[in-house]
């Protein structure tokens, strides 16, 4: 497990891919914003 392993966070950063472990930032921010608004 390391830079060559696509299932780990380090491996995804090295490959430049995204997934469950390393989601794209744009989608994460929108999801968090919606959750915060619904809690209030």
C-alpha positions in Angstrom: 0.0 0.0 0.0 1.5 3.3 -1.1 1.8 5.5 -4.1 1.1 2.7 -6.6 -2.1 1.5 -4.9 -5.1 3.2 -6.5 -7.4 2.3 -3.6 -5.5 4.5 -1.1 -5.5 8.3 -0.7 -1.8 8.5 -1.6 -2.2 6.4 -4.7 -5.2 8.5 -5.9 -3.2 11.7 -5.4 -0.3 10.2 -7.4 -2.6 9.0 -10.2 -4.7 12.1 -10.1 -7.9 10.2 -9.8 -10.9 10.7 -7.5 -13.4 8.3 -5.7 -14.9 7.5 -2.4 -11.7 7.9 -0.5 -10.7 11.1 -2.4 -13.8 12.9 -3.6 -13.6 16.1 -5.8 -13.7 19.2 -3.6 -16.5 21.0 -5.5 -19.1 18.3 -4.7 -18.0 18.0 -1.1 -18.4 21.8 -0.4 -22.0 21.8 -1.9 -23.0 18.8 0.1 -21.7 20.2 3.4 -23.3 23.6 2.8 -26.7 21.9 2.3 -26.3 19.8 5.5 -25.5 22.9 7.6 -28.5 24.8 6.3 -30.9 22.0 7.0 -29.6 21.6 10.6 -30.5 25.2 11.5 
